[in-house]
Amino acid sequence: MRRYREQKIRSVGELKKLIGALELDEGIRLLGNNPNFKGGGFIFITKSRGKYCVNFCDRVRDKDLGAYVPGGKEEFHYTAKAEEVWSMVEDRFATPLRASIY
């Protein structure tokens, strides 16, 4: 049985490349830097049926898990173009970059 594994995205260049090459069974999670969302929010990027979904959501602390999780306010955007995904997220993620592909 193959185990699920996240991989850290190490650079903005790598992030941009991975957005363009995203497979249907993959997703990207970024720590956000968006004042409109609690804790700066999370950004999730997925792809389905030839379209990207970009989900901006609150980043809230789950006391039972002792970790930050997505929750609360959410905002969804859809596009067929990787360039449009990049323009949606390029100034909304935290620096230094904290992102993973899963």
C-alpha positions in Angstrom: 0.0 0.0 0.0 1.3 3.4 -0.9 1.2 6.0 1.8 0.1 9.5 1.5 2.8 12.1 1.8 3.0 15.9 1.7 6.0 17.6 0.2 7.2 21.0 1.2 7.3 23.6 -1.6 10.7 25.3 -1.2 10.5 28.4 -3.4 8.1 30.8 -5.2 9.4 29.6 -8.5 8.6 26.0 -7.6 5.1 27.0 -6.5 4.5 28.7 -9.8 5.7 25.7 -11.7 3.6 23.3 -9.6 0.4 25.3 -10.1 0.8 24.9 -13.9 1.5 21.2 -13.6 -1.2 20.4 -10.9 -2.7 16.9 -11.4 -6.3 16.1 -10.6 -5.4 14.1 -7.5 -3.1 16.7 -6.1 -3.6 19.9 -4.1 -1.5 22.8 -2.8 -1.9 24.4 0.6 -0.4 27.7 1.4 -0.3 29.7 4.6 -2.0 33.0 3.8 -1.2 36.6 4.5 -4.6 38.0 4.0 -6.0 40.5 6.6 -9.6 39.6 5.5 -9.2 36.1 7.0 -8.5 35.0 10.5 -4.9 34.2 11.2 -4.0 35.3 7.6 -6.0 32.4 6.3 -5.1 29.4 4.3 -5.1 29.1 0.5 -6.0 25.8 -1.1 -5.5 25.2 -4.9 -7.0 22.1 -6.5 -7.9 21.1 -10.1 -11.0 19.2 -11.3 -12.5 18.8 -14.8 -9.9 21.1 -16.3 -10.6 24.0 -13.9 -8.7 25.2 -10.9 -10.4 25.9 -7.7 -8.8 28.5 -5.4 -10.2 28.4 -1.8 -9.3 31.2 0.6 -10.4 30.4 4.2 -9.9 31.4 7.8 -7.1 29.8 9.8 -8.4 28.9 13.2 -6.9 27.1 16.2 -8.4 23.7 17.1 -7.8 23.4 20.8 -8.4 19.6 20.8 -5.9 19.0 18.0 -3.5 21.7 19.1 -3.1 22.8 15.5 -4.4 25.4 13.1 -7.2 24.1 10.7 -9.3 25.6 8.0 -12.6 26.9 9.2 -15.1 29.8 9.3 -15.2 32.1 6.4 -14.5 30.7 2.9 -14.2 32.2 -0.5 -14.0 30.2 -3.7 -12.7 31.2 -7.2 -12.6 29.1 -10.4 -10.6 29.5 -13.5 -9.2 27.3 -16.3 -5.9 29.2 -16.5 -2.8 28.7 -14.3 -1.8 32.3 -14.9 -5.1 33.5 -13.4 -4.5 31.3 -10.3 -1.1 32.9 -9.9 -2.5 36.4 -10.1 -5.1 35.5 -7.4 -2.5 34.2 -5.0 0.8 35.9 -5.7 0.3 38.7 -3.1 -1.9 36.8 -0.7 0.5 34.1 0.7 2.8 34.5 3.7 6.5 35.1 3.3 8.7 33.3 3.9 6.7 30.8 1.9 5.0 28.0 3.9 3.4 25.7 1.3 3.0 22.0 0.6 1.7 19.9 -2.2 -0.4 16.9 -1.3 
